[in-house]
C-alpha cells in the first residue's frame, strides 16, 4: 500500500547519552505539539524517534528515564487540571499490515477466541475532546490533556460544528471525539486571521489547537467535531455506538466517504484500510491513520486497557502529508498568457513516498499573507496528486539569517512592466510577452523550419515592432527587413526565401508551430491526420479532440480553449495560405496505429523527423528498473541496441528531452523525475508490443 508508513523499526540510540538526548527531543516536540500543534519534528520523525527510544528501553529496562514519553498519553505533555470521568487513552500504533496482523493475533490469544468483528474508521488528525451533557444539554468540554485531566475549553464549544448544544434526548452522557479544521475551514481561518493582522496557522492541527484554547478573539473560526466514543451509553457494540451518537445529533465520520465500517474478518478490515488510505487525498479533512477496533462490547471488556491505550483498538498509521523542510529560494516563471507565478524551491523532502523539491506559492499576495522568508523552515503539504504547497513558516525556528523574498520589479522574461492590478501578477504584454520565444519555437526545425530565424533575429524582429506573432512573418517585405541592423540584401533575400518555403509546410508542422500546450510533434501529427484540415481542427469540440489517441478530456479542453484564443492569428495565417493543406481525415483505427507507431510520446524532442525509420524514430528513450516479460532476458546494452534498431536513441538519464521512459520493476528516481517532467512512462510489456518487430 503506497500510502501507508512502511518505516522499518528505527535503530535504538547507541549510548545512554544518545538515549537521553532522544528523550529530551521527544519531550520538547510533544510539548510543542500539544500546546499549539507546531513542532519542527514531522509526525513521521516523531514516531520514529519514540520507537527508537522504546527499542533502547527494551534493551536497558534499568535505565528508563522518568520523563521518557513512552507509555504516556500525549507523550507526557500534560496540560489541564479538570479530572476526566474515566481516563482518555491514546492508541497504540502499527506501521504495516504485518504489524497489524501480529497485534490482532496477540489480542485473539488474550481473548482465547477469534475477535467477533472489527470496526474500521479513519483516524482524524485533530484534537481529542470530551463533551459532557446533563439532561441533554452541553455543560462542559475538556481537552484530553494528559489523559487523566484536561483543560476546560467550554468557551469554544459554540464554534464547533457537529457538537450540538442540545442532544436529541435528555441524557446524562459524555461524548468523546476529535475536533479539527476541515481543509475549507483551515483556509477560511487563515483568511480571517490575516485580515486581522494575525499570523496564519501553520497547518490544520495547530489551527484547531490554537482556536480551541484561545479566548476573546475578535473573530470567529469554525471547527468540526467527529464523535467516536461515549460514556453513559453502555452495552453497545462499537458500530452501534457510532450510529447512536449520530441519532443523538452529533456528527460522526459516517457523514463522510471514509465512513466507519464493520468487517467480519481481519482481511476485510485490511481492505477497508486500503480503501480509506486511497480516499485520503479526496477527503475534506486530514487523517493520519486508520483505526481498527474490536467491535463487540464483550471483546472490548474482556481485553481491557493498559495505562496508556486500550488493548482492543490500534491505529494503523499512514505517512504524514505535512513535512517540514527549508525554503531555499523562490523562482518566478512567466506563463504563456503572461501570468508571473512564484514557485518555492525546497530542500527536497519525501512526502507520502514522493520526493518534493518544488511547491506552489500561488501569487505574491499569498507569499505576503504567509509571511515567508528565504531560509525559513516551512510546512509543506502534499496529498495524492495535488500540487505540493507551502502552508506556513515556523516562525519560532528562525535564526535571524532568513532573507526577505525579492519580488520582481519587471517581467522576468521580457523585462517589460508588470501589471499588479490583480492578485496574480501579469506581464503587461500578456501573451505578447512570449512573442520572441514563440517565434523562435515556430521557426524551429520540427515546426516551420525557417533557416536564419534564430534567437538574435527573432529578438530583432520583435523589438523593432515588425513581428508580434507568427503570422506577421508571412507579410514581411524586403524593405522592412532592410531597416534592421546588420541585415544586408543577401540576408534579407535568404530570410524571405526561407519564409516562403515555410508557407507550404504540411498541416501537422503548422499546427505544431502554434505551440499549444501538450501538442508536440507527435501529437500534432496525430491531430493533423485525424482531422485533415485546419478548418476541421478549429471546428472540433472537445469530445471530437478526445477521439485522438493520447488526448484525454482535460487536454482536449485546453486545446479548444487555446485554439479559440488564437482565432485571430489563425485567420491571418489562413489569409497568407499557411496551414491550408487539406487531406483525407484518417479513420480512428488508423490514427491509433499511427500513434502506436510513434510510441505515445507527446514531448517536443530536439531530434529531427525522418532521421531513422521504425516506431521510435526521432525519440529519446530511457530504460530503468528490471525488465520483465519478453524483455526479461535482455541486458541493458541489448535494450539500448533494441531501441536503436527501432529507430530511437537510447539515453541513460531522464530530462525534458526524453520522449519515453520504460520503467520496469523497482524503478526509482528516474521514474519520479519522468513523472515530474511529464515524460510518458511505459511498462516493459507495453514497450515490447511497440517494438515487437525488432525483437530477437
Ligand atoms: Zn513579459
Boltz pocket constraint, residues with backbone or C-beta under 6 A from the ligand:
constraints:
  - pocket:
      binder: B
      contacts: [[A, 334], [A, 411], [A, 412], [A, 413], [A, 414], [A, 415], [A, 416], [A, 417], [A, 427], [A, 428], [A, 429], [A, 430], [A, 433], [A, 434]]
      max_distance: 6.0
